[in-house]
């Protein structure tokens, strides 16, 4: 066989293999019936009609919202039209130090 015939046979073989694989995947999907999937078993509540047990509630936890003891409002509200340097107050300047004095000798 020549190289061209071998190449054509390999291409045809790959296409046939791809068609067989596609058919193997599509046939079960197309054959599927119209009945819905089975529902999960609802009889796991021991027959008393109560349903599954609820998780235990934590004892000692406050009811309502989360406690936020250290919550404080922000220093600056950023939804303003002003720029940030205009909103933040400038820090106070440190006082100037007095020059160090040298002792005077009485002589």
C-alpha positions, 0 to 999 in steps of 0.5 A: 500500500502506498502512503496516501492509501494508508492515510485515507484508511486511517482518517476513515477509521478515526471517523468511524470510531468517532461515529460509533462512540457518538452513537453509543452515547446518544442511544441511551439518551434518546431511548429514555422513557417519559416517566420521572425519576424515582422519588427519595424514600420519605420513610426515614422518620421512624414511622411516627410522622415527625420528620428528621430531628432538628439540630440542637440550639446552642445554649447561652447564645443571645437571641436576635442579631449578632452581638457587636460590642466593639462596633464603632462608626467610621471616622469618614463617610466616603460617599460624599462628593468631597475628597478624602484629604478634605474629610480627614482632619489634619493631625495636630503639630507637635510643639517645638522643643526648646533648645538644650541649654548649656550650664553657665559656670561661675568663675 
